[in-house]
Amino acid sequence: MDRRQEKTRKAIFDAFSELLSQKSYHKITVQEIIDAANVGRTTFYAHFETKDDLLRELCAELFAHIIGAALDHTHTHGRYSDGEAPASVFLHLLQHLQENDRNILGLLSCESSDLFLRYFKNSLNHLVRLQLEQIPLHDAQALPEDFLVNHISSTFVETVLWWLNHKQKQTPEELTGYFLRVIKPVLREEEGNRSRG
């Protein structure tokens, strides 16, 4: 994709995100997106087949960006720019959310937040699976991995929602502490099941 195409794509993403902060996804028309992005209809359809396609690609880009950055433990930013990145991938993820790059917090709390939360949770599943590789679940009596991944991802999404509803009064470090205290008993139980097997 050349620079002009990237610029057009960004304009469409930005216009779409701004509209989502104002009204429900289902009430937004392609024409409104085109007008807000200042692009032609042919140009829009050259990039996205439908509005749903635009939503999928926006979510894929947003969540790949923040989760990829969280997984990159060598990546430092903000208060960690002169030192090591935090050890916890969940802390790193919360810090990226707090930076609110591309208004991701606005999208997670907008009128159409259920759409974004679903994509967010699906993206988290990959991150959680990677974290669980450190404690393989091969005891027949252990919880099914898919169930455990879903539980941890859902808990993290609810943690973020609670944080947003409380106007982010807690630091990412405090919130990570809350989250880990909730999920560690489950992980310890899994480790116990494995050691007894």
Backbone as a ProteinNet text record, in pm:
[ID]
protein_1_A
[PRIMARY]
MDRRQEKTRKAIFDAFSELLSQKSYHKITVQEIIDAANVGRTTFYAHFETKDDLLRELCAELFAHIIGAALDHTHTHGRYSDGEAPASVFLHLLQHLQENDRNILGLLSCESSDLFLRYFKNSLNHLVRLQLEQIPLHDAQALPEDFLVNHISSTFVETVLWWLNHKQKQTPEELTGYFLRVIKPVLREEEGNRSRG
[TERTIARY]
84.3	0	88.7	64.4	148.3	101.8	179.9	154.2	18.5	-21.6	-150.6	-266.3	-254.5	-358.7	-365.8	-248.8	-244.9	-311.1	-285.6	-344.7	-497.7	-546.1	-690.8	-752.7	-687.4	-736.5	-744.7	-641.8	-640.5	-753.7	-777.3	-885.4	-1020.5	-1040.3	-1166.4	-1178.2	-1069.3	-1069.5	-1100	-1033.8	-1052.6	-1196.2	-1249.6	-1387	-1485.7	-1464.6	-1550.5	-1545.5	-1425.2	-1409	-1479.3	-1467.3	-1532.3	-1684.1	-1737.7	-1882.1	-1929	-1848.6	-1884.6	-1890.3	-1814.4	-1817.2	-1943.6	-2015.4	-2133.5	-2265.6	-2262.2	-2386.9	-2363.3	-2469.7	-2461	-2409.5	-2333.4	-2280.3	-2392.6	-2504.4	-2612.9	-2682.2	-2660.7	-2722.5	-2628.4	-2505.2	-2406.9	-2419.5	-2425.3	-2434.2	-2297.4	-2280.8	-2156.2	-2139.4	-2250.6	-2242.4	-2187.5	-2228.3	-2176.2	-2025.6	-1980.6	-1836.8	-1761.3	-1814.8	-1752.4	-1743.1	-1852.5	-1854.4	-1754.5	-1751.7	-1662	-1515.4	-1487.8	-1349.4	-1307.9	-1406.4	-1380.5	-1316.8	-1377.8	-1332.2	-1453	-1426.3	-1534.1	-1586.6	-1707.5	-1769.1	-1685.4	-1635.2	-1551.7	-1425.3	-1368.1	-1247.2	-1276.8	-1389.7	-1427	-1436.9	-1510.8	-1532.5	-1408.3	-1311	-1183.2	-1107.4	-1137.5	-1070.7	-1155.3	-1286.4	-1374.7	-1500.6	-1535.7	-1653	-1783.6	-1785.2	-1906	-1867.1	-1966.4	-1942.2	-1893.4	-1949.4	-1904.4	-1758	-1717	-1578	-1487.7	-1533.7	-1459.3	-1445.8	-1554.2	-1550.3	-1449.1	-1454.2	-1361.4	-1216.4	-1188.6	-1049.8	-1002.5	-1092.4	-1057.2	-1021.6	-1105.7	-1080.7	-951.6	-932.1	-811.3	-686.9	-689.4	-572.8	-551.6	-659.4	-649.2	-594.5	-655.8	-620.5	-489	-457.6	-326.4	-216.5	-244.9	-146.9	-121.2	-226.5	-203	-156.1	-209.8	-168.4	-29	2.9	139.3	240.4	206.2	295.9	310.3	200.4	205.6	291.4	286.9	366.4	514.9	544.7	684.1	745.2	807.4	862.2	983.3	1036.6	1150.1	1100.6	969.1	912	896.5	954.1	939.6	874.7	800	728.1	692.1	651.7	606.1	707.2	659.5	746.9	858.1	846.1	948.7	1045.4	1040.3	1120.3	1270.2	1310.6	1453.6	1494	1403.4	1436.8	1365.1	1356.2	1293.8	1141.5	1080	933.9	885.7	762.3	711.4	706.7	726.7	734.4	598.7	490.1	358.4	301.5	264.9	207.3	72.8	2	-126.7	-108	-3.2	28.5	64.5	144.5	185.1	62.5	-30.1	-151.3	-235.1	-249.1	-325	-259.1	-126.1	-56.2	-83.7	-87.5	-119.6	-263.8	-353.3	-492.2	-501.9	-427.6	-431.2	-381.8	-284.9	-236	-343.8	-445.6	-563.1	-525.9	-426.2	-386	-505	-532	-641.9	-779	-790.2	-917.3	-977.6	-893.4	-944.4	-1035.6	-1007.3	-1094.4	-1231.8	-1234	-1361.4	-1445.1	-1380.7	-1452.5	-1501.4	-1422.3	-1462	-1576.3	-1603.7	-1711.1	-1819.7	-1815.3	-1913.9	-2044.8	-2143.3	-2276	-2269.2	-2173	-2156.3	-2045.6	-2019.3	-1904.8	-1910.8	-2033.4	-2042.5	-1969.9	-1972.5	-1902.1	-1751.3	-1700.6	-1556.1	-1510	-1592.2	-1555.2	-1545.5	-1633	-1627.4	-1497.1	-1459.6	-1333	-1214.5	-1223	-1116	-1094.6	-1204	-1194.6	-1135	-1178.5	-1124.2	-974.9	-931.9	-789.3	-711.7	-773.2	-708.2	-685	-773	-759.5	-621	-568.5	-435.3	-328.9	-337.4	-240.9	-246.6	-367.6	-384	-328	-352.7	-297.5	-145.4	-85	61.6	108.6	34.2	71.6	55.3	-46.7	-73.1	27.1	102.2	204.1	308.9	316.6	411.7	362.9	232.4	178.3	92.7	153.9	80	-28.3	-142.2	-256.9	-279	-201.9	-218.8	-269.5	-319.3	-386.2	-530.7	-574.9	-710.4	-816.8	-784.6	-882.4	-875.7	-780.7	-768.4	-884.2	-906.5	-1007.3	-969.4	-1067.1	-1034.9	-967.3	-866.8	-791.5	-881.9	-972.8	-1061.5	-1146.2	-1192.1	-1272	-1187.8	-1064.6	-976.8	-939.8	-907.9	-874.3	-992.6	-1111.7	-1232.2	-1254.9	-1233.8	-1253.5	-1156.7	-1029.7	-929	-952.5	-980.6	-1006.2	-1129.4	-1235.5	-1358.4	-1334.3	-1256.5	-1225.2	-1146.5	-1052.8	-973.9	-1062.6	-1150.6	-1241.7	-1328.9	-1382.8	-1465.9	-1384.2	-1256.5	-1166.8	-1149.9	-1129	-1112.8	-1241.9	-1356	-1484.3	-1506.6	-1475.6	-1488.5	-1399.6	-1279.2	-1182.4	-1236.6	-1294.1	-1350.2	-1469.3	-1553.6	-1669.8	-1630.9	-1512	-1461.1	-1362.9	-1373.3	-1295.1	-1144.4	-1098.5	-955.8	-885.8	-953.9	-893.3	-772.9	-773	-661.6	-551.7	-428.6	-317.1	-317.9	-253.4	-241.4	-177.5	-82.6	-17.4	-118.3	-202.6	-303.4	-403.7	-448.6	-548.7	-492.4	-367.4	-303.3	-300.2	-272.2	-272.1	-408.3	-515.2	-650.8	-675.8	-644.2	-671.2	-594.7	-465.8	-384.3	-429.8	-474.9	-523.5	-650.9	-728.8	-850.4	-818.6	-724.1	-700.9	-595.5	-507.3	-400.2	-451.8	-559	-608.7	-647.2	-704	-740.7	-615.8	-515.7	-391.9	-319.2	-320.3	-257	-327.2	-460.9	-538.4	-499.6	-482.4	-441.4	-303.3	-211.4	-78.2	-85.7	-176.9	-194	-246.9	-344.4	-398.8	-290.8	-205.7	-101.6	0	37.4	139.3	86.9	-46.5	-102.7	-120.3	-109.9	-135.9	-22.3
-119.1	0	125.3	215.2	335.3	440.3	547.3	648.9	716.7	739	803.5	714.4	584.8	490.5	482.7	484.2	481.3	605.8	719.8	846	841.5	788.7	775.9	682.2	568.6	470	529.5	606.3	670.7	772.9	847.1	947.3	879.6	763.9	690.2	636.2	577.1	526.2	638.2	753.1	866	918.1	930.2	979.3	881.7	754.2	649.5	651.4	662.2	666.3	787.1	901	1022.9	1008	950.5	928.2	832.2	730.3	632.9	695.9	801.9	870	954	973.5	1059.4	983.2	864.9	791.8	641.9	565.2	420.5	376.8	269.9	211.7	186.9	133.9	96.1	217.5	336	456.7	533.1	487.5	553.3	498.1	586.9	543.9	556.4	480.5	489.7	632.1	695.5	832.6	929	910.2	996.1	976.2	853.5	824.3	890.1	875.4	934.6	1086.2	1147.8	1294.3	1339.6	1268.2	1307.3	1286.7	1183.3	1154.8	1236.9	1300.1	1379.7	1295.5	1178.5	1091.8	1058.3	1010.4	972.3	833.1	805.7	675.3	563.3	586.9	485.7	458.7	564	549.5	466.8	494.6	418.2	269.8	239	97.9	30.4	108.5	49.6	-4.4	50.6	7.7	-89.5	-68.1	-149	-187.6	-314.4	-361.3	-314.1	-311.5	-273.1	-197.1	-143.8	-79.5	-182.6	-303.2	-410.6	-445	-442.8	-469	-361.1	-236.5	-125	-145.8	-185.5	-210.2	-320	-430.3	-541.6	-497.1	-422.4	-381.4	-276.8	-187.1	-89.8	-162.1	-257.4	-332.9	-413.2	-478.6	-559.9	-473.7	-355.4	-266.6	-212.6	-168.1	-112.4	-215.4	-333.8	-431.6	-501.7	-516.8	-572.5	-476.6	-346.9	-245.6	-250.5	-247.2	-240.4	-374.5	-484.9	-615.3	-650.9	-615.1	-637.2	-558.5	-434.8	-352.4	-409.4	-460.5	-518.2	-644.2	-721.7	-845.2	-817	-699	-663	-606.8	-692.6	-649.6	-557	-546.1	-455.1	-314.1	-301.7	-171.8	-87.4	30.1	119.5	249.7	307.9	430.4	504.1	630.5	708.8	707.3	671.6	675.5	571	472.8	368.7	395.2	515.5	542.4	535.3	552.3	547.2	416.6	324.5	200.1	81.9	-25	-146.5	-133.2	-200.3	-206.3	-293.3	-273.5	-354.6	-502.8	-586.9	-731.4	-789.9	-742.1	-798.6	-750.8	-845.7	-809.4	-739.1	-772.4	-707.9	-562.8	-536.6	-399.2	-318.3	-377.6	-307.8	-276.2	-369.1	-348.8	-234.8	-231.3	-123.4	12.5	15	141.7	191.9	100	141.4	189.1	122.7	168.8	307.8	330.5	460.6	572.8	542.1	643.4	683.3	595.1	622.6	653.6	583.6	599.6	567.2	655	637.8	630.7	695.8	705.2	568.5	473	337.7	331.8	412.6	412	469.4	567.2	622.2	517.7	436	331.8	221.5	192.2	87.4	132	262.2	311.6	386.4	381.4	452.7	373.9	429.2	366.5	228	208.5	78.6	-4.1	18	-46.6	-199.2	-255.5	-401.5	-461.9	-393.1	-441.9	-443.6	-334.5	-323.9	-416.2	-432.6	-520.9	-666.5	-703.7	-840.2	-862	-766.6	-777.2	-773.6	-689.5	-677.2	-811.4	-873.2	-1001.6	-1109.3	-1112.1	-1210.1	-1189.5	-1063.6	-1033.9	-1075	-1055.5	-1092.6	-1243.3	-1321.5	-1466.5	-1513.2	-1452.4	-1490.6	-1457.7	-1339.5	-1298.6	-1392.2	-1426	-1513	-1652.1	-1704.1	-1836.1	-1835.6	-1728.2	-1717.9	-1717.5	-1649	-1644.5	-1780.9	-1854.7	-1986	-2092.4	-2063.6	-2159.7	-2182.2	-2086.8	-2100.9	-2202.2	-2235.1	-2338.3	-2434	-2526.5	-2617.1	-2693.1	-2709.5	-2772.7	-2911.3	-3009.9	-3142	-3246.1	-3201.9	-3292.1	-3310.7	-3433.1	-3461.5	-3395.7	-3372.1	-3311.4	-3158.7	-3103.6	-2957.6	-2896.2	-2766.9	-2696.4	-2699.6	-2711.1	-2704.6	-2570.7	-2574.1	-2452	-2343.8	-2380.5	-2281	-2210.9	-2287.5	-2230	-2132.2	-2173	-2088.9	-1960	-1972.7	-1855.5	-1758.6	-1812.5	-1729.4	-1659.9	-1731.9	-1675.4	-1558.5	-1578.9	-1475.5	-1353.8	-1377.8	-1266.2	-1187.2	-1259.2	-1192.2	-1110.3	-1166	-1094.7	-967.4	-974.3	-855.5	-748.7	-789.1	-693	-625.4	-704.5	-647	-555.7	-589.3	-504.2	-368.5	-370	-245	-163.4	-230.4	-159.5	-95.1	-169.1	-115.7	7.3	0.1	109.9	233.2	211.9	323.3	385.6	299.8	349.8	428.9	399.9	472.1	582.7	622.2	735	716.9	593.1	557.9	615.8	609	661.7	578.5	451.1	363.7	372.4	359.2	354.7	218.3	207.1	75	-27.7	16.9	-74.4	-127.5	-37.2	-80	-175.1	-140.6	-222.9	-360.8	-364.7	-494.4	-578.6	-516	-587	-647.8	-570.3	-621.3	-743.2	-725.6	-830.3	-959	-944.7	-1063.6	-1134.7	-1057.8	-1121.2	-1202.4	-1160	-1233.1	-1361.1	-1354.6	-1473.1	-1568.7	-1522	-1610.7	-1734.8	-1726.4	-1849.3	-1956.2	-1913	-2007.8	-2070.6	-1988.1	-2039.5	-2130.8	-2094.7	-2180.8	-2315.5	-2311.1	-2435.3	-2521.8	-2455.4	-2530.2	-2592.1	-2514.9	-2567.1	-2683.9	-2672.3	-2780.9	-2906.3	-2890.4	-3004.7	-3074.4	-2991.3	-3046.6	-3125	-3069.9	-3136.2	-3266.6	-3275.7	-3399.3	-3506	-3465.1	-3559.7	-3658.7
0	0	0	-95.6	-103.1	-1.9	7.7	110	91.8	-33.2	-59.1	-13.5	-40.2	3.5	156.2	221.3	367.6	425.6	362.3	409	395.7	283.5	261.2	363.8	384.5	480.7	621.3	658.8	790.6	801.6	694.6	696.5	717.7	654.7	670	812.3	864.2	1001.8	1101	1083.4	1175	1170.3	1049.2	1033.3	1097.3	1074.9	1130.3	1283.1	1338.6	1484.5	1544.4	1478.1	1526.7	1524.1	1417.5	1408.4	1516.9	1545.6	1648.2	1787.2	1807.4	1937.1	1951.9	1841.2	1842.1	1832.5	1770	1748.4	1736.4	1740.4	1731.5	1594.2	1594.2	1470	1369	1415.9	1326	1262.7	1321.4	1266.3	1172	1163	1076.3	934.5	838.1	698.5	631	523.6	446.3	393.7	354.3	302	407.8	533.1	640.4	657.4	647.6	660.4	545.8	425.4	306.1	319.7	363.9	378.9	485.1	599.9	708.7	671.2	591.3	550.3	429.2	365	244.8	133.9	109.7	0.4	-86.7	-204.8	-295.9	-264	-309.6	-285.9	-347.9	-468.4	-535	-454.4	-398.8	-316.6	-192.6	-126.8	-7.6	-41	-148.9	-183.1	-240.8	-278.3	-320.9	-200.2	-81.7	41.5	123.3	124.9	209.8	132.1	136.5	62.5	126.7	261	334	460.8	529.1	658.4	760.2	754.8	844.5	820.7	695.4	659	719.4	713.5	774	924.6	990.3	1135.1	1168.7	1094.7	1119.4	1105.8	999.9	976	1077	1117.3	1220.6	1349.6	1389.3	1512.3	1502.3	1389.3	1371.1	1386.5	1326.9	1334	1475.3	1538.4	1673.7	1772	1773.6	1875.7	1844.6	1717.3	1682.2	1728.6	1717	1757.5	1908.1	1988.9	2133.4	2190.4	2138.5	2191	2143.4	2019.8	1970.1	2051.7	2085.3	2166.4	2307.2	2363.4	2498	2501.4	2393.3	2387.1	2366.7	2313.3	2287.6	2415.3	2493.5	2622.8	2608.4	2486.1	2467.4	2436.4	2410.8	2376.7	2502.6	2502.5	2618.2	2571.9	2660.1	2625.2	2753.3	2737.2	2852.5	2965.3	3085	3203.1	3196.2	3102.5	3091.5	2976.3	2919.9	2801	2828.1	2953.4	2985.3	3054.4	3062.7	3132.4	3072.9	3151.1	3101.6	3102.5	3006.1	3002.9	3118.7	3164.9	3276.1	3240.7	3341.6	3318.2	3280.6	3340.9	3315.9	3182.7	3098.4	2969.7	2989.7	3097.1	3123.8	3167.3	3245.4	3282.9	3158.4	3073.1	2950.9	2865.1	2858.7	2781.2	2839.5	2972	3036.5	3014.2	3013	2988.2	2846.3	2751.2	2614	2603.1	2675	2675.6	2737.4	2846.2	2913.8	2822.7	2738.3	2644.1	2544.7	2531.1	2447.6	2303.8	2254.9	2115.1	2025.2	1930.2	1833.9	1901.9	2016.6	2090	2121	2152.2	2176.5	2298.1	2401.4	2519.8	2486.2	2397.6	2354.3	2282.8	2201.3	2128.5	2222.3	2326	2420.3	2511.4	2514.9	2601.1	2523.5	2389.9	2309.6	2304.8	2237.7	2230.5	2166.2	2077.5	2010	2073	2200.7	2266.2	2262.6	2259	2258	2138.7	2024.5	1905.7	1929	1986.1	2008.3	2119.9	2221.6	2332.2	2284.8	2193.6	2139.8	2063.2	1979.3	1905.9	2001.9	2102.8	2202.2	2272.5	2315.7	2384.9	2293	2167.9	2073.9	2052.6	2048.4	2033.2	2158.2	2274.3	2400	2410.1	2348.5	2358	2313.3	2208.4	2159	2263.2	2321.1	2423.3	2544.1	2587.5	2704.5	2676.7	2556.5	2521.3	2530.9	2484.2	2491.2	2636.3	2722.9	2863.6	2930.1	2888.3	2948.2	2904.3	2798.4	2755.3	2864.7	2957.4	3068.5	3171.4	3166.7	3256.3	3172.9	3099.4	3011.3	3087.9	3024.7	3090.1	3029.5	3074.5	3015.4	3114.6	3231	3324.1	3275.8	3268.3	3219.2	3306.3	3435.7	3525.3	3525.4	3455.1	3453.4	3375.5	3396.8	3318.8	3171.7	3082.3	2938.8	2907.1	2824.5	2794.5	2735.9	2645.5	2585.1	2690.9	2790.3	2899.1	2980	3011.9	3092.7	3018.4	2890	2808.3	2805.1	2782.5	2778.6	2912.9	3022.8	3156.9	3181.6	3150.7	3176.2	3086.2	2958	2865	2907.9	2945.4	2988.9	3115	3207.1	3331	3302.2	3207.4	3173.9	3110.1	3019.2	2955.9	3061.4	3154.5	3261.1	3352	3372.7	3451.9	3384.9	3253.5	3178.5	3182.3	3166.1	3172.3	3308.6	3414.4	3550	3566.6	3513.9	3519.4	3447.2	3328.1	3251.6	3325.2	3382.6	3455.9	3580.6	3634.6	3751.7	3711.9	3584.4	3530.9	3548.8	3538.4	3543	3666	3779.8	3902.7	3945.8	3913.5	3950.6	3844.5	3889.3	3794.2	3725.4	3609.4	3546.2	3639.7	3722.7	3817.3	3919.4	3973.7	4071.6	4007.8	3887.5	3820.1	3785.3	3743.4	3715	3841.3	3954.7	4082.3	4112.6	4089.6	4111.4	4022.4	3893.8	3794.8	3827.4	3859.4	3887.1	4014.1	4113.7	4236.3	4210	4110.9	4076.1	3999	3905.9	3821.3	3875.7	3964.7	4013.1	4084.9	4165	4227.7	4124.7	4013	3907.8	3848	3824.2	3765.7	3863.5	3991.5	4092.2	4099.3	4088.4	4089.6	3970.3	3855	3736.8	3757.2	3817.7	3843.9	3941.5	4042.2	4139.8	4073	3983.9	3912.1	3830.9	3768.4	3684	3768.8	3886.5	3970	4029.6	4047.9	4103	3996.7	3867.2	3758.6	3739.7
[MASK]
+++++++++++++++++++++++++++++++++++++++++++++++++++++++++++++++++++++++++++++++++++++++++++++++++++++++++++++++++++++++++++++++++++++++++++++++++++++++++++++++++++++++++++++++++++++++++++++++++++++

